[in-house]
């Protein structure tokens, strides 16, 4: 396995990042995860645009996106596999201990791991913790992910593959690594970015391709929604058959099944929509 680290390909077993890298010591970094099928990354331009937005929001210099493209291409070519998770990580680089950044430049890592297609449906768990829709990191895809690790572990303990958060005012927000959609009276709704959720790449495509509405929704909409589904890079569109103890029999329902079909068709026809 070869990864890209600071300018070139390196063997995974010998590649090294400093223990004083700011991404390690304080979580000062941003990242993107892309789906790669047979050596081709999906929606690369959208992901790179968000990587740059996240870097700006964190106060990091924008990454050289031409280099990131070259790095992705090199890693994909060096590690052929049917379906992969391509991860781009960009951090504050070598820095003194503490929150102050150093002046040694940033760290860029691109790596690829093999994965499998997700099941057509899954279970989710709502968790008691909230997303802060007014936080300094709201809407940024940063490496400060410990909150998601804790919530996802709670979901796994309950036999679920994802945890769902409300925001501080009790509105449905997002999952640890996904966006959430609900179907009400045949119409698809998803929380707006103002709720504090990440502006997911798959979310945006699903909204565009299905005509879903962005709506402020109370968390208890999950108790009455006709159908629920998740979107993310590796889930694409995935139906939900259980929310907490509530079963949604027949998942994927007809609206979700149509959304899944549309997404498969449109994404298959355009690699970089």
C-alpha positions as CSV (number, residue, x, y, z in Angstrom):
1,X,0.0,0.0,0.0
2,X,1.3,3.4,-1.0
3,X,0.1,6.8,0.3
4,X,0.9,10.4,-0.7
5,X,2.7,12.3,2.0
6,X,4.1,15.9,1.5
7,X,5.0,15.7,-2.1
8,X,5.2,12.1,-3.2
9,X,4.2,8.5,-2.8
10,X,5.6,6.6,0.2
11,X,5.2,3.1,1.5
12,X,2.5,3.0,4.1
13,X,4.7,1.0,6.6
14,X,7.5,3.6,6.5
15,X,5.6,6.9,6.0
16,X,5.9,9.2,9.0
17,X,4.2,12.3,10.3
18,X,5.7,14.2,13.2
19,X,4.2,13.5,16.7
20,X,4.1,17.3,17.0
21,X,1.9,17.7,13.9
22,X,-1.0,20.0,14.8
23,X,-3.5,17.6,13.4
24,X,-2.4,15.1,16.0
25,X,-1.9,17.3,19.0
26,X,-5.0,19.5,18.8
27,X,-7.0,18.2,15.8
28,X,-6.1,21.2,13.7
29,X,-6.9,19.9,10.2
30,X,-9.5,19.3,7.6
31,X,-10.3,16.3,5.5
32,X,-12.4,14.8,2.7
33,X,-13.5,11.2,2.0
34,X,-14.3,10.2,-1.5
35,X,-15.7,7.0,-3.1
36,X,-13.3,5.4,-5.6
37,X,-14.6,2.8,-8.0
38,X,-12.1,0.9,-10.1
39,X,-9.5,3.6,-9.6
40,X,-11.8,6.6,-10.3
41,X,-12.9,9.1,-7.6
42,X,-16.4,10.4,-7.6
43,X,-17.3,14.1,-7.4
44,X,-13.6,15.1,-6.9
45,X,-14.2,18.8,-7.8
46,X,-16.9,19.2,-5.3
47,X,-14.8,17.6,-2.6
48,X,-11.8,19.7,-3.4
49,X,-13.9,22.9,-3.3
50,X,-15.2,21.9,0.2
51,X,-11.6,21.0,1.3
52,X,-10.6,24.5,0.4
53,X,-13.6,26.1,2.2
54,X,-13.0,24.1,5.3
55,X,-9.3,25.1,5.3
56,X,-10.3,28.8,5.0
57,X,-12.8,28.4,7.8
58,X,-10.2,27.0,10.0
59,X,-7.7,29.7,9.1
60,X,-5.4,27.4,7.3
61,X,-3.7,28.4,4.0
62,X,-5.7,26.9,1.1
63,X,-4.2,23.7,-0.1
64,X,-2.7,23.5,-3.6
65,X,-5.6,21.8,-5.3
66,X,-3.5,20.9,-8.3
67,X,-1.2,19.0,-6.0
68,X,-4.1,17.3,-4.3
69,X,-5.5,16.2,-7.6
70,X,-2.1,14.7,-8.6
71,X,-1.8,13.0,-5.2
72,X,-5.3,11.4,-5.6
73,X,-4.5,10.2,-9.1
74,X,-1.1,8.8,-8.0
75,X,-2.6,6.9,-5.0
76,X,-5.5,5.5,-7.0
77,X,-3.1,4.3,-9.7
78,X,-0.7,2.8,-7.1
79,X,-3.4,0.9,-5.2
80,X,-5.9,-0.7,-7.6
81,X,-9.1,-2.0,-6.0
82,X,-12.8,-2.4,-6.9
83,X,-14.2,0.0,-4.3
84,X,-12.2,2.2,-2.1
85,X,-12.3,5.0,0.5
86,X,-10.0,7.8,-0.6
87,X,-9.1,10.0,2.3
88,X,-7.5,13.5,1.9
89,X,-6.1,15.0,5.1
90,X,-4.6,18.5,5.4
91,X,-3.3,19.7,8.7
92,X,-1.6,22.7,10.4
93,X,1.7,20.8,10.2
94,X,4.6,20.8,12.6
95,X,3.8,23.1,15.5
96,X,4.7,23.9,19.1
97,X,2.7,22.1,21.8
98,X,-0.5,24.0,22.4
99,X,-3.0,25.8,20.2
100,X,-0.6,28.2,18.4
101,X,0.4,27.1,14.9
102,X,3.9,26.7,13.8
103,X,5.5,28.2,10.6
104,X,6.8,24.9,9.1
105,X,4.1,24.5,6.5
106,X,1.1,22.2,6.3
107,X,0.9,18.4,6.1
108,X,-0.9,16.7,3.2
109,X,-1.8,13.0,3.3
110,X,-3.8,11.1,0.7
111,X,-4.5,7.4,1.5
112,X,-6.8,4.7,0.1
113,X,-8.5,1.8,1.9
114,X,-10.6,-0.9,0.5
115,X,-14.3,-1.1,1.4
116,X,-17.5,-2.8,0.4
117,X,-20.9,-1.6,-0.7
118,X,-23.2,-0.8,2.1
119,X,-26.5,-2.7,2.8
120,X,-29.6,-1.2,1.3
121,X,-31.0,-0.3,4.7
122,X,-29.7,0.3,8.2
123,X,-30.6,1.2,11.8
124,X,-29.9,4.5,13.5
125,X,-29.9,5.8,17.1
126,X,-30.6,9.3,18.3
127,X,-28.1,10.4,20.9
128,X,-28.5,12.9,23.8
129,X,-25.7,15.2,22.7
130,X,-26.2,18.2,20.4
131,X,-24.6,19.8,17.4
132,X,-23.8,23.5,18.0
133,X,-25.2,25.3,15.0
134,X,-23.3,28.5,16.0
135,X,-19.9,26.9,16.8
136,X,-16.6,28.0,15.3
137,X,-16.3,24.7,13.4
138,X,-19.9,24.5,12.3
139,X,-20.1,23.5,8.7
140,X,-16.4,22.6,8.4
141,X,-15.2,19.1,7.8
142,X,-12.4,19.1,10.4
143,X,-10.3,16.3,11.9
144,X,-11.8,17.2,15.4
145,X,-13.9,14.1,15.3
146,X,-13.9,12.7,18.8
147,X,-17.5,13.8,19.4
148,X,-18.5,11.6,16.4
149,X,-16.4,8.7,17.7
150,X,-18.3,8.7,21.0
151,X,-21.7,9.0,19.4
152,X,-21.0,6.3,16.8
153,X,-19.8,3.9,19.6
154,X,-23.1,4.5,21.4
155,X,-24.9,3.6,18.1
156,X,-22.9,0.4,17.6
157,X,-23.8,-0.7,21.2
158,X,-27.4,-0.4,20.2
159,X,-27.0,-2.4,17.0
160,X,-27.1,0.7,14.7
161,X,-24.7,1.9,12.1
162,X,-25.2,5.6,12.7
163,X,-26.0,8.1,15.4
164,X,-28.3,11.1,14.7
165,X,-27.9,14.5,16.5
166,X,-30.3,17.3,17.2
167,X,-28.9,20.9,17.4
168,X,-29.1,23.1,20.4
169,X,-32.7,24.2,19.7
170,X,-34.0,20.7,19.3
171,X,-34.0,20.5,15.5
172,X,-33.0,17.4,13.6
173,X,-29.4,18.0,12.3
174,X,-27.2,15.2,11.0
175,X,-25.4,12.0,11.7
176,X,-21.8,11.5,12.7
177,X,-20.8,11.1,9.1
178,X,-24.0,11.4,7.1
179,X,-27.0,13.7,6.3
180,X,-30.5,12.7,7.1
181,X,-33.7,12.9,5.0
182,X,-37.3,12.2,5.9
183,X,-40.3,11.6,3.8
184,X,-43.6,13.2,4.9
185,X,-46.7,12.7,2.8
186,X,-44.6,11.7,-0.1
187,X,-42.3,14.7,0.0
188,X,-38.6,14.5,0.8
189,X,-37.2,16.9,3.4
190,X,-33.7,17.4,4.9
191,X,-32.4,19.9,7.5
192,X,-30.9,23.1,6.1
193,X,-27.3,23.9,6.5
194,X,-28.4,26.6,9.0
195,X,-29.3,23.7,11.4
196,X,-25.6,23.1,11.9
197,X,-25.2,20.1,9.6
198,X,-22.3,19.6,7.2
199,X,-23.1,20.6,3.6
200,X,-22.6,17.0,2.4
201,X,-21.6,16.4,-1.2
202,X,-24.0,13.5,-1.5
203,X,-26.7,15.5,0.3
204,X,-26.4,18.4,-2.3
205,X,-26.6,15.9,-5.2
206,X,-29.6,14.2,-3.6
207,X,-31.4,17.5,-3.1
208,X,-30.6,18.5,-6.7
209,X,-31.6,15.2,-8.3
210,X,-34.7,14.4,-6.2
211,X,-36.2,17.8,-5.6
212,X,-35.9,17.4,-1.8
213,X,-36.8,20.4,0.3
214,X,-34.6,22.0,3.0
215,X,-36.8,22.3,6.0
216,X,-36.2,23.1,9.7
217,X,-37.5,19.9,11.4
218,X,-38.0,19.0,15.0
219,X,-36.1,15.9,16.2
220,X,-39.4,14.1,16.8
221,X,-40.1,14.2,13.1
222,X,-38.3,10.8,13.2
223,X,-41.3,9.4,15.2
224,X,-43.8,10.2,12.4
225,X,-41.8,10.2,9.2
226,X,-43.1,7.7,6.6
227,X,-39.6,7.0,5.4
228,X,-36.1,8.0,6.6
229,X,-32.8,7.7,4.7
230,X,-29.2,8.7,5.0
231,X,-26.7,10.1,2.5
232,X,-22.9,10.1,2.6
233,X,-20.0,9.4,0.3
234,X,-19.9,5.7,1.0
235,X,-23.6,5.2,1.8
236,X,-24.8,7.1,-1.3
237,X,-28.6,6.9,-0.5
238,X,-29.3,4.3,2.2
239,X,-32.7,3.5,3.7
240,X,-33.3,3.4,7.4
241,X,-35.4,0.5,8.7
242,X,-35.1,1.4,12.4
243,X,-34.9,4.6,14.4
244,X,-34.2,3.8,18.0
245,X,-37.0,1.3,18.8
246,X,-39.2,2.4,16.0
247,X,-39.4,0.0,13.1
248,X,-40.0,1.2,9.6
249,X,-41.2,-1.9,7.8
250,X,-40.6,-2.4,4.2
251,X,-37.5,-0.1,4.0
252,X,-36.6,1.1,1.5
253,X,-40.0,2.6,1.0
254,X,-41.1,3.7,-2.5
255,X,-39.9,7.3,-2.2
256,X,-36.5,6.2,-0.9
257,X,-36.2,3.4,-3.4
258,X,-36.8,6.0,-6.2
259,X,-34.2,8.3,-4.7
260,X,-31.7,5.4,-4.5
261,X,-32.3,4.5,-8.2
262,X,-32.0,8.1,-9.3
263,X,-28.7,8.6,-7.4
264,X,-27.3,5.4,-8.9
265,X,-28.2,6.4,-12.4
266,X,-27.1,10.0,-12.2
267,X,-23.8,9.3,-10.4
268,X,-23.1,6.4,-12.8
269,X,-23.5,8.7,-15.8
270,X,-21.3,11.6,-14.5
271,X,-18.2,10.9,-12.5
272,X,-17.7,14.6,-11.5
273,X,-21.1,16.2,-11.3
